[in-house]
Amino acid sequence: MHSFNDGIYAQSASDLIGTFLEAINNRDTLAFWRMLDKQGQGYFMGMWFYAMGNADLAGISLLAEDENFLKDALDGIVIDLKRNLSDLLDNPQIGELQYVDGQHAQVAVSSGGAPGEGQITDYIPLVLELASAGTAAGCDPAEGNVGMTCWKINTLKCFSIQKN
């Protein structure tokens, strides 16, 4: 059962997917980072903490907002996503929000070609999270997000889909 706020959530999801695809296409690692869910960000921060050896968590948190660091750390992933999603990046057709359960959803993204003419469709998984103050890319409560929640890219599920 979904509430009257579904329209707001659906629009928020569509905006997030559009911004996500744009960030990949433009290799904007900072915007890409800000759209990842907390579990995915935590995964990367844990890897960086382990790899840097002598860094503390506060230092890793600061690096995670540094555009130059993110360019070095995430550019390879964004390039791979750009290559994998290349057919979807030029004039993507963003579909409707499809709920999986109360906290998870997916959005179909199709290539810009006419239906039936070899059109490619892929699904981008989303997770609903609590918005933190000052967050960007689809998590601004001032933009009408209900209950201070917002959609984020379900990072680990998204990347596991891309491996296949």
N, CA, C and O of each residue as an XYZ file, in Angstrom:
656
protein
N       0.841     -1.174      0.000
C       0.000      0.000      0.000
C       0.889      1.241      0.000
O       1.820      1.351      0.797
N       0.593      2.158     -0.891
C       1.376      3.374     -1.012
C       0.491      4.575     -0.725
O      -0.723      4.532     -0.923
N       1.110      5.635     -0.262
C       0.360      6.809      0.177
C       0.238      7.855     -0.925
O       0.722      7.672     -2.042
N      -0.419      8.948     -0.579
C      -0.590     10.041     -1.530
C       0.744     10.705     -1.865
O       0.826     11.470     -2.825
N       1.775     10.428     -1.097
C       3.095     11.011     -1.343
C       3.880     10.264     -2.412
O       5.012     10.638     -2.719
N       3.297      9.211     -2.984
C       3.997      8.420     -3.999
C       4.425      9.270     -5.186
O       5.485      9.032     -5.764
N       3.616     10.260     -5.557
C       3.974     11.127     -6.676
C       5.260     11.885     -6.411
O       6.088     12.050     -7.307
N       5.427     12.344     -5.181
C       6.652     13.052     -4.802
C       7.835     12.103     -4.871
O       8.893     12.457     -5.391
N       7.657     10.894     -4.345
C       8.741      9.917     -4.370
C       9.077      9.487     -5.797
O      10.248      9.295     -6.125
N       8.077      9.336     -6.631
C       8.311      8.941     -8.020
C       9.099     10.020     -8.752
O      10.035      9.709     -9.488
N       8.732     11.280     -8.558
C       9.452     12.377     -9.195
C      10.880     12.449     -8.679
O      11.816     12.654     -9.453
N      11.046     12.282     -7.376
C      12.372     12.296     -6.774
C      13.242     11.187     -7.362
O      14.419     11.410     -7.644
N      12.679     10.005     -7.548
C      13.416      8.874     -8.119
C      13.809      9.163     -9.562
O      14.944      8.896     -9.957
N      12.892      9.701    -10.349
C      13.193     10.033    -11.741
C      14.297     11.076    -11.831
O      15.197     10.964    -12.664
N      14.228     12.091    -10.974
C      15.261     13.125    -10.950
C      16.615     12.522    -10.579
O      17.634     12.853    -11.185
N      16.621     11.637     -9.581
C      17.856     11.006     -9.150
C      18.474     10.181    -10.277
O      19.681     10.255    -10.508
N      17.663      9.405    -10.973
C      18.176      8.572    -12.064
C      18.739      9.450    -13.174
O      19.808      9.158    -13.711
N      18.038     10.515    -13.522
C      18.535     11.432    -14.543
C      19.869     12.049    -14.141
O      20.787     12.133    -14.957
N      19.979     12.479    -12.895
C      21.221     13.076    -12.398
C      22.331     12.039    -12.325
O      23.488     12.346    -12.614
N      21.992     10.815    -11.941
C      22.956      9.721    -11.867
C      23.545      9.429    -13.249
O      24.761      9.310    -13.397
N      22.690      9.317    -14.243
C      23.164      9.056    -15.606
C      24.002     10.216    -16.134
O      24.996     10.008    -16.829
N      23.597     11.425    -15.802
C      24.350     12.610    -16.216
C      25.731     12.630    -15.558
O      26.726     12.954    -16.207
N      25.791     12.283    -14.267
C      27.071     12.247    -13.560
C      28.002     11.208    -14.182
O      29.200     11.453    -14.327
N      27.459     10.059    -14.547
C      28.276      9.024    -15.193
C      28.759      9.522    -16.549
O      29.937      9.388    -16.880
N      27.864     10.087    -17.320
C      28.219     10.553    -18.660
C      29.287     11.653    -18.614
O      30.164     11.709    -19.476
N      29.206     12.526    -17.600
C      30.152     13.640    -17.470
C      31.359     13.291    -16.597
O      32.229     14.133    -16.376
N      31.413     12.065    -16.104
C      32.479     11.601    -15.204
C      32.614     12.517    -13.990
O      33.720     12.860    -13.571
N      31.462     12.905    -13.432
C      31.404     13.762    -12.252
C      31.379     12.873    -11.010
O      30.312     12.471    -10.544
N      32.563     12.573    -10.482
C      32.654     11.626     -9.376
C      32.068     12.177     -8.075
O      31.577     11.398     -7.258
N      32.106     13.490     -7.859
C      31.525     14.055     -6.643
C      30.005     13.891     -6.651
O      29.426     13.455     -5.656
N      29.363     14.232     -7.750
C      27.909     14.042     -7.846
C      27.562     12.555     -7.745
O      26.596     12.184     -7.078
N      28.342     11.717     -8.400
C      28.153     10.266     -8.344
C      28.218      9.790     -6.889
O      27.354      9.036     -6.442
N      29.226     10.225     -6.165
C      29.413      9.835     -4.764
C      28.210     10.222     -3.912
O      27.757      9.435     -3.081
N      27.696     11.420     -4.112
C      26.598     11.919     -3.282
C      25.284     11.193     -3.537
O      24.367     11.279     -2.720
N      25.177     10.485     -4.644
C      23.950      9.740     -4.935
C      23.988      8.307     -4.426
O      22.965      7.622     -4.441
N      25.155      7.841     -3.972
C      25.276      6.486     -3.473
C      24.652      6.378     -2.089
O      24.701      7.326     -1.305
N      24.065      5.222     -1.789
C      23.469      5.013     -0.472
C      24.556      4.906      0.591
O      25.733      4.732      0.273
N      24.158      5.011      1.846
C      25.104      4.996      2.962
C      25.876      3.681      3.032
O      27.057      3.680      3.378
N      25.234      2.573      2.714
C      25.919      1.284      2.744
C      27.045      1.252      1.702
O      28.140      0.768      1.988
N      26.784      1.756      0.519
C      27.803      1.805     -0.524
C      28.929      2.756     -0.172
O      30.101      2.435     -0.370
N      28.578      3.938      0.356
C      29.611      4.874      0.772
C      30.462      4.264      1.886
O      31.683      4.423      1.903
N      29.809      3.568      2.814
C      30.538      2.914      3.900
C      31.495      1.843      3.389
O      32.595      1.680      3.916
N      31.073      1.127      2.375
C      31.933      0.108      1.765
C      33.215      0.751      1.227
O      34.319      0.285      1.508
N      33.054      1.821      0.452
C      34.224      2.497     -0.109
C      35.096      3.114      0.980
O      36.322      3.019      0.927
N      34.466      3.744      1.964
C      35.243      4.365      3.033
C      36.021      3.318      3.828
O      37.148      3.570      4.254
N      35.427      2.159      4.024
C      36.132      1.071      4.700
C      37.340      0.601      3.900
O      38.404      0.346      4.464
N      37.173      0.488      2.591
C      38.315      0.103      1.747
C      39.418      1.151      1.814
O      40.594      0.804      1.917
N      39.050      2.430      1.756
C      40.041      3.496      1.799
C      40.749      3.517      3.160
O      41.961      3.724      3.229
N      39.993      3.304      4.236
C      40.561      3.265      5.579
C      41.599      2.152      5.672
O      42.691      2.350      6.206
N      41.251      0.996      5.152
C      42.159     -0.146      5.173
C      43.393      0.122      4.306
O      44.516     -0.171      4.717
N      43.186      0.673      3.118
C      44.286      0.902      2.177
C      45.256      1.979      2.661
O      46.451      1.911      2.370
N      44.757      2.968      3.394
C      45.615      4.075      3.817
C      46.362      3.782      5.109
O      47.283      4.514      5.472
N      45.984      2.741      5.793
C      46.726      2.298      6.969
C      46.733      3.261      8.137
O      46.179      2.947      9.190
N      47.337      4.411      7.984
C      47.502      5.323      9.119
C      46.439      6.419      9.172
O      46.527      7.307     10.021
N      45.468      6.384      8.316
C      44.408      7.401      8.320
C      43.384      7.088      9.404
O      43.191      5.931      9.776
N      42.735      8.124      9.903
C      41.639      7.906     10.843
C      40.313      8.126     10.120
O      40.287      8.637      9.001
N      39.232      7.744     10.752
C      37.921      7.837     10.106
C      37.521      9.271      9.794
O      36.859      9.525      8.788
N      37.917     10.208     10.646
C      37.594     11.614     10.378
C      38.310     12.081      9.112
O      37.738     12.814      8.305
N      39.551     11.660      8.943
C      40.293     12.020      7.732
C      39.678     11.409      6.488
O      39.593     12.061      5.447
N      39.248     10.159      6.589
C      38.591      9.484      5.450
C      37.288     10.196      5.115
O      36.965     10.376      3.941
N      36.538     10.602      6.133
C      35.282     11.322      5.900
C      35.525     12.637      5.168
O      34.751     13.011      4.288
N      36.578     13.327      5.522
C      36.918     14.576      4.829
C      37.332     14.301      3.389
O      36.939     15.032      2.480
N      38.119     13.256      3.179
C      38.532     12.900      1.820
C      37.338     12.530      0.944
O      37.343     12.779     -0.261
N      36.321     11.938      1.555
C      35.150     11.491      0.806
C      34.344     12.650      0.233
O      33.443     12.426     -0.575
N      34.642     13.862      0.626
C      33.988     15.038      0.052
C      34.948     15.874     -0.786
O      34.580     16.942     -1.275
N      36.172     15.394     -0.952
C      37.167     16.108     -1.740
C      37.080     15.657     -3.194
O      37.270     14.481     -3.504
N      36.792     16.597     -4.069
C      36.570     16.273     -5.480
C      37.796     15.628     -6.133
O      37.651     14.710     -6.941
N      38.979     16.090     -5.798
C      40.192     15.528     -6.392
C      40.436     14.100     -5.921
O      40.818     13.238     -6.713
N      40.216     13.849     -4.631
C      40.368     12.492     -4.112
C      39.371     11.551     -4.776
O      39.729     10.452     -5.199
N      38.120     11.990     -4.863
C      37.086     11.150     -5.462
C      37.378     10.878     -6.935
O      37.101      9.788     -7.435
N      37.933     11.861     -7.622
C      38.298     11.666     -9.028
C      39.307     10.525     -9.136
O      39.173      9.647     -9.989
N      40.316     10.543     -8.270
C      41.318      9.475     -8.284
C      40.725      8.135     -7.854
O      41.023      7.100     -8.449
N      39.885      8.160     -6.818
C      39.387      6.920     -6.231
C      38.257      6.269     -7.021
O      38.160      5.042     -7.059
N      37.404      7.071     -7.649
C      36.192      6.521     -8.277
C      36.150      6.642     -9.790
O      35.242      6.099    -10.418
N      37.091      7.326    -10.384
C      37.017      7.560    -11.822
C      36.990      6.256    -12.619
O      36.265      6.159    -13.609
N      37.764      5.260    -12.209
C      37.757      3.976    -12.917
C      36.398      3.308    -12.887
O      35.971      2.718    -13.879
N      35.717      3.395    -11.759
C      34.375      2.810    -11.635
C      33.396      3.560    -12.525
O      32.587      2.944    -13.220
N      33.465      4.884    -12.505
C      32.563      5.694    -13.329
C      32.823      5.442    -14.812
O      31.881      5.375    -15.603
N      34.088      5.301    -15.194
C      34.417      4.998    -16.594
C      33.830      3.649    -17.005
O      33.273      3.517    -18.095
N      33.955      2.641    -16.124
C      33.377      1.326    -16.429
C      31.855      1.407    -16.559
O      31.274      0.805    -17.462
N      31.216      2.149    -15.660
C      29.765      2.323    -15.758
C      29.388      3.044    -17.047
O      28.397      2.699    -17.690
N      30.175      4.039    -17.420
C      29.903      4.769    -18.664
C      29.990      3.826    -19.861
O      29.174      3.893    -20.779
N      30.975      2.963    -19.837
C      31.123      1.996    -20.925
C      29.954      0.991    -20.932
O      29.397      0.689    -21.987
N      29.594      0.481    -19.751
C      28.505     -0.493    -19.657
C      27.142      0.093    -19.992
O      26.279     -0.598    -20.534
N      26.950      1.356    -19.670
C      25.653      1.999    -19.861
C      25.632      2.935    -21.071
O      24.707      3.735    -21.215
N      26.629      2.845    -21.932
C      26.774      3.806    -23.028
C      25.521      3.922    -23.892
O      25.187      5.018    -24.341
N      24.833      2.826    -24.129
C      23.613      2.869    -24.947
C      22.477      3.621    -24.259
O      21.552      4.096    -24.918
N      22.547      3.728    -22.950
C      21.475      4.379    -22.195
C      21.760      5.850    -21.900
O      20.870      6.568    -21.446
N      22.965      6.301    -22.146
C      23.346      7.657    -21.743
C      22.923      8.738    -22.726
O      22.804      9.903    -22.349
N      22.698      8.372    -23.970
C      22.294      9.352    -24.982
C      20.772      9.355    -25.077
O      20.174      8.415    -25.601
N      20.154     10.411    -24.571
C      18.704     10.569    -24.596
C      17.983      9.398    -23.910
O      17.156      8.736    -24.537
N      18.288      9.138    -22.634
C      17.645      8.013    -21.943
C      16.158      8.268    -21.714
O      15.731      9.401    -21.494
N      15.397      7.208    -21.769
C      13.972      7.250    -21.455
C      13.809      6.652    -20.057
O      13.961      5.444    -19.872
N      13.502      7.498    -19.078
C      13.407      7.057    -17.689
C      11.979      6.622    -17.404
O      11.030      7.382    -17.597
N      11.844      5.386    -16.940
C      10.525      4.803    -16.696
C       9.956      5.177    -15.336
O      10.455      6.061    -14.640
N       8.908      4.478    -14.996
C       8.196      4.713    -13.733
C       8.926      4.045    -12.570
O       9.642      3.060    -12.750
N       8.729      4.596    -11.387
C       9.230      4.008    -10.156
C       8.472      2.711     -9.900
O       7.241      2.705     -9.878
N       9.194      1.619     -9.708
C       8.597      0.313     -9.432
C       9.054     -0.146     -8.049
O      10.226     -0.465     -7.849
N       8.113     -0.177     -7.092
C       8.463     -0.584     -5.741
C       8.754     -2.075     -5.687
O       8.031     -2.882     -6.270
N       9.823     -2.431     -4.979
C      10.133     -3.824     -4.684
C       9.542     -4.156     -3.320
O       8.929     -5.208     -3.138
N       9.727     -3.259     -2.373
C       9.101     -3.302     -1.053
C       9.035     -1.863     -0.549
O       9.259     -0.936     -1.328
N       8.738     -1.654      0.711
C       8.574     -0.298      1.229
C       9.821      0.554      1.212
O       9.730      1.781      1.262
N      10.988     -0.067      1.141
C      12.245      0.678      1.198
C      13.053      0.569     -0.100
O      13.989      1.343     -0.302
N      12.715     -0.360     -0.970
C      13.484     -0.596     -2.186
C      12.607     -0.452     -3.422
O      11.419     -0.775     -3.414
N      13.230      0.042     -4.476
C      12.516      0.209     -5.741
C      13.532      0.097     -6.872
O      14.733     -0.053     -6.646
N      13.024      0.171     -8.066
C      13.882      0.211     -9.248
C      13.213      1.087    -10.287
O      11.999      1.293    -10.270
N      14.038      1.597    -11.194
C      13.530      2.422    -12.278
C      14.126      1.887    -13.569
O      15.339      1.708    -13.681
N      13.265      1.636    -14.535
C      13.734      1.186    -15.840
C      14.261      2.377    -16.623
O      13.661      3.452    -16.621
N      15.389      2.174    -17.291
C      15.962      3.184    -18.170
C      16.160      2.524    -19.522
O      16.817      1.488    -19.632
N      15.583      3.138    -20.554
C      15.675      2.586    -21.902
C      16.464      3.524    -22.797
O      16.516      4.733    -22.570
N      17.073      2.944    -23.811
C      17.815      3.755    -24.777
C      16.840      4.623    -25.554
O      15.643      4.341    -25.591
N      17.351      5.671    -26.171
C      16.527      6.653    -26.851
C      15.895      6.179    -28.140
O      15.115      6.921    -28.737
N      16.195      4.977    -28.595
C      15.619      4.470    -29.846
C      14.134      4.231    -29.741
O      13.571      4.192    -28.647
N      13.504      4.070    -30.890
C      12.063      3.804    -30.923
C      11.786      2.407    -30.360
O      12.576      1.488    -30.576
N      10.674      2.240    -29.640
C      10.323      0.931    -29.104
C      10.256     -0.111    -30.226
O       9.692      0.129    -31.294
N      10.846     -1.262    -29.947
C      10.824     -2.345    -30.931
C      11.988     -2.311    -31.900
O      12.174     -3.255    -32.668
N      12.778     -1.244    -31.884
C      13.916     -1.136    -32.794
C      15.213     -1.368    -32.032
O      16.101     -0.517    -32.030
N      15.315     -2.512    -31.394
C      16.526     -2.838    -30.658
C      16.747     -1.968    -29.437
O      17.885     -1.748    -29.023
N      15.676     -1.480    -28.866
C      15.778     -0.629    -27.688
C      16.316     -1.448    -26.517
O      15.882     -2.577    -26.288
N      17.253     -0.879    -25.785
C      17.870     -1.541    -24.646
C      17.275     -0.966    -23.376
O      17.094      0.246    -23.262
N      16.966     -1.840    -22.413
C      16.428     -1.410    -21.128
C      17.247     -2.041    -20.015
O      17.588     -3.223    -20.072
N      17.558     -1.244    -19.004
C      18.236     -1.729    -17.802
C      17.500     -1.130    -16.608
O      16.761     -0.156    -16.751
N      17.701     -1.709    -15.450
C      17.027     -1.252    -14.238
C      18.057     -0.751    -13.242
O      19.073     -1.404    -13.002
N      17.791      0.409    -12.667
C      18.678      0.986    -11.661
C      17.993      0.810    -10.303
O      16.895      1.324    -10.090
N      18.644      0.081     -9.380
C      18.035     -0.168     -8.067
C      18.195      1.025     -7.138
O      19.229      1.693     -7.137
N      17.173      1.280     -6.359
C      17.154      2.407     -5.418
C      16.829      1.911     -4.019
O      16.229      0.851     -3.839
N      17.233      2.693     -3.041
C      16.884      2.425     -1.656
C      16.466      3.752     -1.024
O      17.068      4.792     -1.291
N      15.445      3.709     -0.197
C      14.946      4.895      0.490
C      15.721      5.048      1.793
O      15.786      4.119      2.598
N      16.308      6.225      1.996
C      17.111      6.487      3.190
C      16.663      7.773      3.856
O      15.997      8.611      3.248
N      17.039      7.912      5.113
C      16.836      9.187      5.791
C      17.795     10.194      5.194
O      18.968      9.893      4.973
N      17.298     11.377      4.936
C      18.138     12.436      4.384
C      18.950     13.051      5.508
O      18.441     13.269      6.608
N      20.210     13.329      5.227
C      21.022     14.034      6.207
C      21.053     15.513      5.823
O      20.885     15.862      4.655
N      21.264     16.355      6.787
C      21.253     17.802      6.538
C      22.327     18.170      5.528
O      23.463     17.701      5.615
N      21.963     19.003      4.579
C      22.923     19.510      3.617
C      23.268     18.560      2.493
O      24.221     18.810      1.754
N      22.527     17.482      2.340
C      22.847     16.555      1.265
C      22.363     17.092     -0.058
O      21.479     17.947     -0.108
N      22.940     16.593     -1.120
C      22.598     17.049     -2.468
C      21.929     15.918     -3.235
O      21.734     14.823     -2.707
N      21.589     16.188     -4.454
C      21.120     15.196     -5.428
C      19.932     14.389     -4.926
O      20.065     13.212     -4.593
N      18.776     15.027     -4.875
C      17.557     14.300     -4.594
C      17.226     14.124     -3.135
O      16.225     13.480     -2.820
N      18.008     14.658     -2.236
C      17.745     14.500     -0.806
C      17.524     15.828     -0.123
O      17.819     15.957      1.066
N      17.025     16.805     -0.818
C      16.797     18.113     -0.229
C      15.348     18.201      0.235
O      14.444     18.316     -0.593
N      15.108     18.149      1.559
C      13.733     18.219      2.047
C      13.009     19.477      1.568
O      11.781     19.475      1.480
N      13.730     20.540      1.261
C      13.105     21.757      0.770
C      12.488     21.549     -0.605
O      11.626     22.325     -1.018
N      12.918     20.511     -1.319
C      12.367     20.219     -2.634
C      11.109     19.352     -2.543
O      10.594     18.898     -3.565
N      10.618     19.125     -1.337
C       9.373     18.393     -1.183
C       9.534     16.945     -0.792
O       8.560     16.194     -0.844
N      10.726     16.517     -0.399
C      10.880     15.129      0.031
C      10.141     14.936      1.338
O      10.274     15.730      2.270
N       9.367     13.881      1.393
C       8.473     13.635      2.504
C       9.220     12.979      3.656
O      10.025     12.072      3.443
N       8.956     13.431      4.864
C       9.518     12.787      6.038
C      11.029     12.806      6.069
O      11.653     12.006      6.766
N      11.621     13.723      5.314
C      13.074     13.832      5.245
C      13.722     12.521      4.813
O      14.784     12.149      5.312
N      13.084     11.839      3.895
C      13.655     10.647      3.285
C      13.891     10.919      1.810
O      13.290     11.827      1.236
N      14.755     10.141      1.207
C      15.047     10.335     -0.201
C      15.549      9.027     -0.806
O      15.977      8.116     -0.098
N      15.487      8.963     -2.116
C      16.017      7.817     -2.845
C      17.501      7.992     -3.051
O      17.977      9.095     -3.322
N      18.225      6.912     -2.925
C      19.647      6.845     -3.231
C      19.865      5.615     -4.108
O      19.040      4.702     -4.135
N      20.984      5.607     -4.821
C      21.336      4.449     -5.630
C      21.714      3.316     -4.685
O      22.555      3.496     -3.804
N      21.106      2.162     -4.861
C      21.431      0.981     -4.067
C      22.754      0.438     -4.611
O      22.779     -0.441     -5.472
N      23.836      0.982     -4.092
C      25.170      0.826     -4.665
C      25.585     -0.624     -4.866
O      25.936     -1.019     -5.978
N      25.550     -1.412     -3.814
C      26.065     -2.773     -3.916
C      25.224     -3.617     -4.860
O      25.762     -4.461     -5.578
N      23.923     -3.405     -4.871
C      23.076     -4.134     -5.811
C      23.320     -3.652     -7.239
O      23.344     -4.457     -8.171
N      23.498     -2.352     -7.413
C      23.747     -1.792     -8.734
C      25.048     -2.349     -9.314
O      25.099     -2.743    -10.479
N      26.081     -2.379     -8.501
C      27.373     -2.870     -8.982
C      27.356     -4.371     -9.207
O      28.044     -4.861    -10.102
N      26.590     -5.114     -8.421
C      26.532     -6.556     -8.649
C      25.780     -6.853     -9.947
O      26.087     -7.832    -10.627
N      24.814     -6.031    -10.291
C      24.109     -6.187    -11.572
C      25.074     -5.897    -12.718
O      25.065     -6.602    -13.728
N      25.899     -4.876    -12.573
C      26.817     -4.499    -13.641
C      27.895     -5.544    -13.893
O      28.438     -5.612    -14.996
N      28.221     -6.373    -12.876
C      29.235     -7.396    -13.064
C      28.758     -8.504    -13.992
O      29.577     -9.154    -14.642
N      27.473     -8.728    -14.068
C      26.915     -9.837    -14.854
C      26.871     -9.515    -16.326
O      26.429    -10.341    -17.126
